[in-house]
Amino acid sequence: MVFSTLPCEFLWISDMIRLSTCFFALLLASLSSSAPAGPSDSGSSAVPSATSAIPSATSVISTASVPLPSSAPGTSSGVVTSAVPSSTVSAPGTGTSGAVPATETVPTIDLDPNFRAWNESTPGEKEPVRGSLGAPVIGPTSDEVIDKQNADLLAPPSTDHGSLGNAKWPFSLSHNRLQTGGWARQENANVMPLAVEMSSVNMRLEAGAVREMHWHKTAEWAYVLKGTTQVSAIDPNGKNYVANVGPGDLWYFPAGVPHSLQATGDDPDGSEFILVFDTGTFSEDSTFLLTDWMAHIPVEIMAKNFQVDVNAFKNVPAEELYIFPANLPEAPSDAPKSPQGTVPDPFSFQLSKVKPTQLSGGTVKVVDSSTFKISKTIAAVEVTVEPGAMRELHWHPTQDEWSFFISGNARVTIFAAQSNARTFDYQAGDIGYVPGSMGHYVENTGNTTLRFLEIFRDEVFQDVSLNQWLALTPPELVKAHLGFSDEVIAKLTKTKQTVVGPA
């Protein structure tokens, strides 16, 4: 049988819909006009290939740029062009099996800003409305303070998409354990399921109060927020360590190392600190406590172990003490001297004495096992960001980031791949969490200096800078991806900026 072709001239058309309509009309007309096939002398088909008579859709589309309607959303020029040069597409009748299919480019990004819809000082009620999107709440309203603090949850930027889990936890929502002499409240995967690698405890001790002698199955890293804490410990070789740890300083105890914490009298308020543990399932209620253990050992076994009479244990508490008041501690120099000596690598580190690296938008102090040698499972960065500045766009190769915001206000967008992104607002006392490899930034959205900790379950600190990556990639490749001009390419930086000032 013989196909006849329907002539159709493809001129400039106003939009892709008309192009598609014309092409499919051609195809249907060609098929409907076919004649019955007659007998063949050779026994083989005399029908030419349909694809040799009908122009390929890809060859038609690639012959010219196709204007889009001026109202096409998300486009700046109203034109979509072929991503494959027309010379690479097979001409009608030559076949297309070996050709690279033409691909339309995607729309360009929207250049409209996505600032926070409000801040904590903005007057009036806050509604889930952004431009023409959303609608006011007409049912019961939630807490006004929470709404003000979380503008990017109630009225998120249009760049948010998908269903990334909650990456914010305020310590103010943690259950607090009150004791004579202090308190403790914790965060772990039970309350923040995204935080699978690390968990934390915020603890307060009055002057002289003791967090009783104990040990953990996990390592313990600490940052002192206020006051001075005396730490004491021994390692498995019987070498001991006693030191006073002040504001901005750290301690670290490897898993299984017994230790105790006591607030000194340096500050009349005692001390407060943040503890970080290298697992997301840690619980303060699963700590191995000295008094708890002693209360569950038969008294005759204790007498045999210590080679004393059973009456020696008449004052041992029948249950754990956890936190309790005591006299102020003696100076570290008065501590017992071990015949085995002191630990080779100190359990504390004076981060407060480290000179910060000054950057255009703030400062950083990095501390990991290269400087704090005993800290083999926790690395950290203390960051300050000035108003209007930001911790640059970056990610950490494989490490989850646990953050604690000490002062100021922050905004963080986390990119979780496959169009999945979500924005969170943070205030002092909040915990943030970014799973490994996810891109993010930290912007100061307040009028005061933002100060926070970045904590990683790793021996060394690592991050990858987006700016540096682009600067160290062949420029033409960057241009092909992002359409940058030579002027923008020239401004890319080959060294990490880490914290950048306002543009």
C-alpha positions in Angstrom: 0.0 0.0 0.0 1.1 3.6 -0.6 0.9 6.4 1.9 0.1 9.9 0.6 1.4 12.8 2.5 -0.7 15.8 3.5 1.3 19.0 2.8 1.6 21.3 5.8 4.0 24.2 6.1 5.3 24.8 9.6 5.6 28.5 9.9 6.3 30.5 13.1 3.5 29.6 15.5 2.4 31.4 18.6 2.8 28.6 21.1 3.6 24.9 21.6 -0.1 23.9 21.7 -0.6 24.9 18.1 2.6 23.1 17.1 1.4 19.9 18.7 -2.1 20.1 17.1 -0.6 20.6 13.6 1.8 17.7 13.9 -0.8 15.2 15.1 -3.3 16.4 12.4 -0.5 15.5 9.9 -0.1 12.0 11.4 -3.8 11.2 11.5 -4.4 12.4 8.0 -1.5 10.3 6.6 -2.8 7.2 8.2 -6.4 7.7 7.2 -5.5 8.1 3.5 -3.6 4.8 3.1 -4.8 2.5 0.3 -5.1 -1.4 0.5 -2.0 -3.2 -0.4 -1.9 -5.2 -3.6 -0.1 -8.5 -4.2 3.7 -8.3 -4.6 5.7 -10.3 -7.2 8.6 -10.6 -4.8 6.5 -11.4 -1.7 8.1 -8.5 0.2 6.3 -5.4 1.3 6.4 -2.5 -1.1 5.2 0.0 1.6 7.8 2.6 2.5 8.5 3.2 6.2 6.0 5.6 7.7 8.8 7.4 9.5 10.6 8.1 6.2 7.5 10.0 4.9 6.5 11.8 8.0 8.9 14.4 9.5 10.2 13.4 13.0 8.6 15.4 15.8 12.1 16.1 17.2 13.3 17.5 13.8 10.3 19.8 13.6 10.7 21.1 17.1 14.4 21.7 16.8 14.2 23.8 13.6 13.6 27.0 15.5 13.0 28.7 18.8 9.4 28.5 19.7 7.9 31.6 21.3 5.8 31.0 24.4 2.7 33.0 25.4 3.8 36.1 27.3 1.9 34.9 30.3 3.8 31.6 30.7 4.6 31.3 34.4 8.2 31.3 35.6 9.8 32.5 32.3 11.7 35.8 31.9 11.9 35.9 28.1 8.9 33.9 27.0 11.1 31.7 24.7 12.0 28.1 25.0 14.8 26.9 22.7 16.1 23.5 21.8 19.0 22.3 24.0 20.3 20.2 21.0 21.5 22.0 17.8 19.2 21.4 14.9 22.2 20.1 12.8 22.4 17.1 15.1 18.8 16.0 14.4 18.1 13.6 11.5 16.3 15.0 8.4 13.0 13.5 7.3 13.4 10.2 5.7 16.9 9.4 7.1 15.7 7.7 10.3 16.1 8.9 13.9 17.3 5.7 15.7 20.8 7.1 16.2 20.0 10.7 16.8 20.1 12.6 20.1 16.6 13.6 21.0 16.0 17.3 21.3 15.2 18.6 24.8 13.4 21.7 25.8 15.2 23.9 28.4 13.3 24.5 31.6 12.0 27.9 32.7 14.4 30.2 34.6 14.0 30.9 38.3 11.8 33.6 39.7 13.7 36.7 40.7 11.1 37.9 43.1 12.5 38.0 46.7 11.4 35.4 49.3 12.1 37.4 52.5 10.5 36.3 55.8 6.9 37.4 55.8 7.5 39.0 59.2 9.7 39.1 62.2 9.1 39.0 65.9 8.7 42.8 66.2 6.1 43.0 63.3 2.8 44.2 64.8 -0.6 42.6 64.3 -1.8 39.0 63.8 0.2 36.7 61.6 -1.6 34.8 58.9 -0.6 31.9 56.5 -0.7 34.3 53.5 2.1 35.1 51.1 1.0 37.3 48.1 -1.9 35.6 46.4 -1.3 32.3 48.1 -2.9 31.0 51.4 -5.8 32.4 53.5 -6.3 33.7 57.0 -6.9 31.3 59.9 -10.6 31.2 60.7 -10.5 28.4 63.2 -8.8 28.3 66.6 -5.5 30.2 66.5 -2.2 28.8 67.8 0.2 30.6 70.1 0.9 34.1 68.7 4.5 34.0 70.0 5.2 30.7 68.2 3.6 32.2 65.0 5.9 35.2 65.2 9.0 33.1 65.8 8.2 30.7 62.9 7.2 32.9 59.9 8.8 30.4 57.5 6.6 27.6 58.7 3.3 29.5 58.8 4.0 31.5 55.5 6.9 29.6 53.9 8.8 31.0 50.9 7.7 29.8 47.5 11.1 28.0 47.1 10.1 25.5 49.8 8.8 22.2 48.5 8.4 18.6 49.6 8.2 17.0 53.0 11.5 17.3 54.8 11.1 16.4 58.5 11.2 18.9 61.3 14.7 20.3 61.8 14.0 22.5 64.8 13.6 21.8 68.5 13.4 24.4 71.2 14.7 23.3 74.6 11.7 25.1 76.1 9.6 22.2 74.8 11.7 19.6 76.5 10.5 18.0 79.7 12.7 19.3 82.6 14.0 17.1 85.4 14.1 19.2 88.6 16.5 18.2 91.3 17.7 19.8 94.6 20.7 21.9 93.2 19.8 22.0 89.6 17.9 20.6 86.6 18.4 18.8 83.2 16.4 18.7 80.0 17.2 16.7 76.9 16.6 16.4 73.2 16.9 13.2 71.3 15.3 11.3 68.4 12.2 10.7 70.4 11.3 14.4 70.1 13.3 15.2 66.9 13.2 12.1 64.7 15.5 13.7 62.1 18.4 13.8 64.6 19.6 10.3 64.4 23.3 10.9 64.8 23.5 13.1 68.0 21.4 14.1 71.0 21.8 16.6 73.8 21.2 17.7 77.3 21.0 21.2 78.7 22.0 21.1 82.4 22.2 23.7 85.3 24.0 23.3 88.5 23.9 25.7 91.5 27.2 26.7 93.0 28.6 23.5 94.7 26.0 21.2 93.2 27.2 17.9 91.7 26.1 15.9 88.7 27.0 12.7 90.4 29.8 10.3 89.4 28.8 8.3 86.3 29.7 7.0 82.9 28.0 6.5 79.5 28.0 4.0 76.6 28.5 7.0 74.4 31.1 9.9 74.3 30.1 13.2 76.0 31.1 16.6 74.6 30.2 19.8 76.4 30.2 23.5 75.9 30.0 25.8 78.9 27.4 28.6 78.6 27.9 30.3 81.9 29.9 29.9 85.1 32.7 27.3 85.8 32.4 23.6 86.1 35.0 21.3 87.7 35.4 18.0 85.9 37.1 14.9 87.3 37.7 11.6 85.6 40.1 8.6 85.2 41.0 6.6 82.1 41.1 2.8 81.9 44.8 2.9 82.8 44.1 4.6 86.1 45.4 8.0 85.0 43.3 10.8 86.4 42.3 14.3 85.4 40.8 17.2 87.3 40.2 20.7 85.8 38.0 23.8 86.0 36.2 24.5 82.7 34.9 28.1 82.2 32.5 29.9 79.8 33.1 29.1 76.1 35.3 26.1 77.0 34.8 22.4 76.3 35.2 19.0 77.8 35.1 15.6 76.3 34.9 12.1 77.8 35.2 9.0 75.6 32.6 6.3 76.0 32.9 4.4 79.3 35.2 6.9 81.0 33.9 7.6 84.5 33.6 11.3 85.4 31.7 13.8 87.5 30.7 17.5 87.2 30.5 20.1 89.9 29.8 23.9 89.7 32.4 26.0 91.4 31.9 29.3 93.3 33.4 31.4 90.5 29.9 32.5 89.5 27.3 32.9 92.3 24.8 31.4 89.9 26.8 28.2 89.5 27.1 26.9 85.9 25.1 25.9 82.9 26.2 23.9 79.9 25.2 22.0 76.8 26.1 18.3 76.6 26.2 16.5 73.2 26.3 12.7 72.8 27.3 10.9 69.6 24.1 9.0 69.2 20.5 10.2 68.5 19.0 7.7 71.0 20.8 8.8 74.1 18.8 9.4 77.2 19.9 10.9 80.5 17.8 8.3 82.2 20.0 5.5 81.0 23.2 6.8 82.5 25.3 4.5 84.7 25.2 6.3 88.1 27.5 5.5 91.1 24.7 5.6 93.7 22.3 3.6 91.5 24.9 0.8 91.1 25.8 0.7 94.8 22.1 0.4 95.7 21.8 -2.7 93.6 24.8 -4.7 94.9 24.4 -7.1 97.8 26.0 -5.4 100.8 28.2 -8.4 101.6 29.7 -8.2 98.1 30.6 -4.6 98.6 32.2 -5.4 102.0 34.3 -8.1 100.3 35.2 -5.9 97.4 36.4 -3.0 99.6 37.7 -5.2 102.4 35.6 -3.4 105.1 32.8 -4.1 107.5 29.2 -3.9 106.1 28.6 -0.9 108.5 30.8 1.1 106.2 27.9 1.3 103.8 25.2 2.5 106.2 25.0 5.9 104.6 24.9 4.8 101.0 21.7 6.2 99.3 19.0 3.6 98.5 18.4 5.3 95.1 20.3 7.5 92.7 21.2 11.1 93.6 21.6 12.4 90.0 22.0 16.1 90.9 22.5 17.1 94.6 24.0 20.0 96.6 27.4 19.8 98.1 30.3 21.9 99.4 32.3 23.9 96.9 35.0 21.9 95.2 38.7 22.2 96.1 41.2 23.5 93.6 42.3 21.0 90.9 45.8 21.2 92.3 44.5 19.5 95.6 43.1 16.5 93.7 44.6 13.0 94.4 47.8 12.2 92.5 47.7 9.0 90.6 50.8 6.8 90.7 49.9 6.0 87.0 50.1 9.8 86.2 47.7 12.1 84.5 45.9 11.4 81.2 48.1 12.0 78.1 45.5 14.0 76.3 43.5 16.5 78.5 39.7 16.0 78.8 39.1 19.7 78.5 39.9 22.4 76.0 40.0 26.2 76.4 38.1 27.2 73.2 37.5 30.7 74.8 41.3 31.3 74.4 41.4 30.4 70.7 41.7 33.4 68.4 38.7 33.4 66.0 39.2 33.6 62.3 37.9 37.0 61.1 35.7 36.9 58.0 33.8 39.5 56.0 30.5 38.6 57.8 31.6 37.3 61.2 34.0 34.8 62.8 34.7 31.1 63.2 36.5 28.9 65.6 37.1 25.3 64.5 37.9 22.6 67.1 38.4 18.9 66.3 40.9 16.2 67.1 43.6 18.1 65.4 43.6 20.6 68.3 41.5 18.8 71.0 43.2 15.5 70.6 40.9 13.4 72.9 37.8 14.4 71.0 37.7 11.5 68.5 34.0 11.4 67.7 32.9 15.1 68.0 34.1 18.1 65.9 32.7 21.5 66.3 32.7 25.1 65.0 31.7 28.2 67.0 30.3 30.7 64.5 29.3 34.4 64.8 27.3 36.1 62.0 26.8 39.9 61.9 23.4 41.4 61.1 22.7 41.1 57.4 25.4 38.5 56.9 25.2 34.7 56.4 27.0 31.4 56.8 27.6 30.7 53.2 25.8 28.1 51.1 27.5 24.8 51.8 27.1 21.2 52.8 29.1 18.6 54.8 30.2 15.6 52.8 28.8 12.8 54.9 28.3 14.3 58.4 25.1 15.3 60.0 25.1 18.8 61.6 23.7 19.3 65.1 23.4 23.1 65.8 22.7 25.1 69.0 21.8 28.7 68.8 23.3 30.7 71.7 22.1 34.2 70.7 20.4 36.1 67.9 18.0 35.1 65.2 18.6 32.8 62.2 17.0 31.5 59.0 18.0 28.2 57.5 16.8 26.6 54.3 17.7 22.9 53.9 17.9 21.3 50.5 17.3 17.6 50.6 17.6 16.8 46.8 14.8 16.0 44.3 13.1 19.4 44.7 12.8 18.8 48.5 13.6 22.0 50.5 12.3 23.6 53.7 13.0 26.8 55.6 13.2 27.2 59.4 13.6 30.1 61.8 15.7 29.8 65.0 16.1 31.8 68.2 18.4 31.5 71.2 17.9 28.1 72.9 16.8 26.3 69.7 18.4 23.2 68.3 18.8 22.8 64.5 19.7 19.6 62.6 20.8 19.1 59.0 21.4 15.6 57.7 24.7 14.8 55.9 25.2 16.1 52.4 22.1 18.4 52.5 22.8 21.9 51.2 22.0 24.8 53.5 22.9 28.3 54.8 22.5 30.2 58.0 21.3 33.8 57.7 21.3 36.4 60.5 17.7 37.8 60.4 18.0 39.9 63.5 19.7 43.2 64.6 22.3 41.7 66.9 25.2 39.3 66.4 24.1 35.7 65.8 26.1 33.1 67.6 25.8 29.3 67.3 27.5 26.0 67.4 27.9 23.5 64.6 28.5 20.0 66.0 29.5 16.9 63.9 29.9 13.2 64.8 33.4 13.0 63.3 37.0 13.3 64.1 37.6 16.3 61.9 35.5 19.2 60.6 34.7 19.2 56.9 32.5 21.3 54.6 32.1 22.0 50.9 31.5 25.6 49.7 29.2 26.2 46.8 31.0 29.4 45.8 34.4 27.7 45.9 33.1 24.7 43.9 31.9 26.9 41.1 35.0 29.0 41.1 37.2 25.9 40.7 35.1 24.4 37.9 35.8 25.2 34.2 34.0 28.5 33.6 32.3 27.4 30.4 30.8 24.4 32.3 29.4 26.8 34.9 28.0 29.1 32.3 26.3 26.1 30.5 24.6 25.1 33.8 23.6 28.5 35.2 23.9 31.1 32.4 26.3 33.2 34.4 27.9 36.2 32.7 31.7 36.8 32.7 31.2 39.4 35.4 29.5 36.9 37.7 32.2 34.2 37.0 34.9 36.8 37.9 33.3 37.3 41.3 33.4 33.6 42.3 35.9 32.9 45.0 38.5 30.2 45.0 38.8 30.2 48.8 36.0 29.5 51.2 34.2 32.6 52.5 32.5 30.6 55.3 30.7 33.7 56.7 29.9 36.4 54.1 28.8 40.0 54.7 25.8 41.7 53.2 25.9 42.0 49.4 
